[in-house]
Amino acid sequence: MNDKQIVLLFIKAPILGQVKSRLAADVGEQIALDLYKNFIFDIISTLEVSGHYFRICFHPPEEEKAVSAWLGSQYLFMPQLGNDLGEKMRGAFNRIFSEGFASGVLIGSDIPDIPYLMIHDAFEALKNSDVVIGPAADGGYYLVGFNKNSFLPRVFEGITWSRNTVYQETMRILQAASLQVRCLPLWRDVDVLSDLRALFDRSRNSTFSQSKTMTYLLDTRVLEKTVKNLHV
């Protein structure tokens, strides 16, 4: 374990009706909430296997006690502070670098099947690059990382968040700053029902087949029931 490296996991407090709204439109708010909880459990398990220090960055800030009680006080928690996602991510990086970490990688909670080797590769990339970024299939990105001496706060400014242009806009800023960028493989996060189906299909014969997310999908038959409902 490298005590100069840290992963920042961005999550929302598991509140009914306030997570995975687009997915909830097809599967219902309770199932969307259950899935979201399992996503986070699986990502935390991956981070534990990776051996890297990590901190759970939660929103909203007033839910720290609830999030800690849910996940366990053995983890380190940090509130997301800012008016939009960009300000929150910028603030998180500023904080860990001010604490003395040499490099940091930030990931979201919509990629339950991210392999631990992807985290390892991200930190390896930062040994020879200024920035590492993982493009998402929906036009955003699922991972971004910096070294302390290459951190560019303005990369989180002026971005139209939750649009399919986020990755392009971010890359434009990085390239204009003449930073050396390493891109990780394209990955598909889970925002809508088709993403959930894709996750299930690609994971049936992988190590992720034993995950909490896959177990939940198999036990509840969510995808089968959704198909039946669409044909009623």
C-alpha positions in Angstrom: 0.0 0.0 0.0 1.3 3.4 -1.0 0.4 6.0 1.7 1.0 8.8 -0.9 -1.8 7.6 -3.2 -5.5 7.8 -2.5 -8.8 6.9 -4.3 -11.8 9.2 -3.8 -15.1 7.4 -4.2 -18.0 9.8 -4.9 -21.4 8.6 -3.6 -24.8 9.9 -2.7 -26.5 9.0 0.6 -28.9 6.1 -0.1 -32.2 8.0 0.1 -35.3 6.7 -1.6 -36.2 8.8 -4.6 -32.9 10.7 -4.7 -30.5 8.2 -6.4 -30.5 6.7 -9.9 -33.6 8.6 -11.1 -33.3 7.6 -14.7 -33.0 3.9 -13.8 -35.9 4.3 -11.3 -38.1 5.4 -14.1 -38.0 1.8 -15.4 -37.5 -0.3 -12.4 -39.1 1.8 -9.6 -37.5 3.8 -6.8 -37.0 1.0 -4.3 -35.2 -1.3 -6.7 -33.1 1.6 -8.0 -32.1 2.3 -4.4 -31.3 -1.3 -3.7 -29.2 -1.5 -6.8 -27.4 1.6 -5.9 -26.5 0.3 -2.5 -25.2 -2.9 -4.1 -23.1 -0.9 -6.6 -21.4 0.9 -3.7 -20.8 -2.3 -1.7 -19.2 -3.9 -4.8 -17.0 -0.9 -5.5 -15.8 -0.7 -1.9 -15.0 -4.5 -2.1 -12.9 -3.8 -5.2 -11.1 -0.9 -3.5 -10.3 -3.1 -0.5 -8.8 -5.7 -2.9 -6.8 -3.1 -4.7 -4.9 -2.3 -1.5 -5.1 1.5 -2.0 -6.1 4.0 0.6 -9.5 5.3 -0.2 -11.9 7.9 1.1 -15.7 7.9 0.7 -16.9 11.3 -0.4 -20.6 11.6 0.3 -23.5 14.0 -0.6 -25.3 15.7 0.9 -22.9 16.8 3.7 -25.5 16.6 6.5 -25.8 12.8 5.9 -22.5 11.8 7.4 -23.9 10.0 10.4 -26.4 8.1 8.2 -23.7 7.1 5.6 -21.3 6.1 8.3 -23.9 4.0 10.1 -24.8 2.3 6.8 -21.3 1.5 5.5 -19.4 1.2 8.8 -17.3 3.5 10.9 -14.1 1.7 9.8 -14.0 3.8 6.6 -12.8 7.4 6.1 -15.6 9.8 5.1 -15.4 13.2 3.5 -18.4 15.5 2.5 -18.7 16.7 -1.0 -18.6 20.5 -0.8 -19.6 22.8 -3.7 -22.6 24.0 -5.7 -22.1 21.6 -8.6 -20.2 18.4 -9.4 -17.2 20.3 -10.7 -16.8 22.3 -7.5 -17.1 19.2 -5.5 -14.5 17.3 -7.4 -12.1 20.2 -7.4 -12.6 20.6 -3.6 -11.9 16.9 -3.0 -8.6 17.0 -4.9 -7.6 20.3 -3.2 -8.1 18.7 0.1 -6.2 15.5 -0.4 -3.3 17.4 -2.0 -3.2 19.8 0.9 -3.0 16.8 3.3 0.2 15.6 1.6 -1.0 13.0 -0.9 1.1 12.8 -4.0 -1.5 11.5 -6.4 -5.3 10.9 -6.3 -7.8 9.1 -8.5 -11.5 9.9 -8.3 -14.2 7.5 -9.3 -18.0 7.5 -9.2 -20.6 5.0 -8.0 -22.1 4.1 -11.4 -19.4 1.6 -12.3 -19.9 -1.4 -9.9 -17.9 -3.8 -12.1 -14.7 -1.6 -12.3 -11.8 -4.1 -12.0 -9.2 -3.4 -9.3 -6.6 -3.6 -12.0 -8.1 -0.5 -13.5 -7.3 1.4 -10.3 -3.8 0.0 -10.3 -3.3 1.0 -14.0 -4.6 4.5 -13.2 -1.9 5.1 -10.6 0.7 3.4 -12.8 -0.2 5.9 -15.6 0.3 8.8 -13.2 4.0 7.8 -12.8 4.7 9.0 -16.4 1.7 11.2 -17.1 0.1 14.4 -15.7 -3.4 13.2 -15.9 -5.3 9.9 -16.2 -8.9 9.7 -17.4 -11.3 6.9 -18.1 -13.9 7.8 -20.9 -17.4 6.5 -20.3 -19.6 5.2 -23.1 -22.2 7.9 -22.5 -19.7 10.8 -23.2 -18.7 11.4 -19.7 -15.8 9.9 -17.7 -15.8 7.3 -15.0 -12.4 8.1 -13.5 -10.0 11.0 -13.4 -6.7 11.3 -11.6 -3.9 13.8 -11.0 -0.5 14.1 -9.4 -0.2 17.0 -6.9 2.2 18.9 -9.1 0.0 18.5 -12.2 -3.4 19.2 -10.7 -5.4 21.6 -12.9 -8.4 23.0 -10.9 -9.9 24.7 -13.9 -10.5 21.3 -15.6 -13.7 21.2 -13.4 -14.9 24.7 -14.4 -17.2 25.7 -17.2 -18.3 22.1 -17.9 -21.9 21.3 -18.8 -22.3 18.3 -16.5 -24.6 15.3 -17.2 -24.2 15.8 -20.9 -22.6 13.6 -23.5 -20.0 16.3 -24.1 -18.3 16.2 -20.7 -15.3 14.1 -21.8 -14.7 16.1 -24.9 -14.9 19.4 -23.0 -12.6 18.1 -20.3 -10.0 16.8 -22.9 -10.1 20.2 -24.6 -9.1 21.9 -21.4 -6.4 19.4 -20.6 -4.9 19.6 -24.1 -5.0 23.4 -24.0 -2.9 23.3 -20.8 -0.4 21.0 -22.6 -0.7 18.3 -20.0 0.3 14.8 -20.8 -2.9 12.7 -20.6 -3.2 8.9 -20.4 -6.6 7.5 -21.3 -7.9 4.2 -19.8 -10.2 1.8 -21.7 -13.7 2.9 -22.5 -16.2 1.7 -19.9 -19.9 1.7 -19.6 -21.4 3.0 -16.4 -25.0 2.3 -15.3 -27.5 5.1 -15.6 -30.5 3.6 -17.5 -32.1 0.2 -17.9 -30.1 -0.6 -21.1 -26.9 0.0 -19.1 -28.1 -2.4 -16.5 -28.8 -5.1 -19.1 -25.4 -4.5 -20.6 -23.8 -4.9 -17.2 -25.6 -8.2 -16.6 -24.7 -9.6 -20.0 -21.0 -8.8 -19.8 -20.7 -10.0 -16.2 -22.4 -13.4 -16.3 -19.1 -15.2 -17.1 -16.8 -12.9 -15.2 -15.6 -12.7 -11.6 -18.2 -10.0 -11.1 -20.9 -12.7 -11.5 -20.5 -13.4 -7.7 -21.0 -9.7 -6.8 -23.8 -8.3 -4.7 -25.2 -6.5 -7.7 -25.4 -9.7 -9.8 -26.7 -11.7 -6.9 -29.5 -9.1 -6.4 -30.4 -9.1 -10.1 -30.6 -12.9 -10.2 -32.5 -13.2 -7.0 -35.1 -10.5 -7.7 -35.2 -11.2 -11.5 -35.5 -7.5 -12.0 -34.5 -7.6 -15.7 -36.9 -10.5 -16.5 -39.8 -8.7 -14.8 -39.0 -5.4 -16.6 -39.1 -7.2 -20.0 -42.5 -8.7 -19.1 -43.9 -5.3 -18.0 -42.7 -3.7 -21.3 -44.9 -6.2 -23.2 -48.0 -5.8 -21.2 
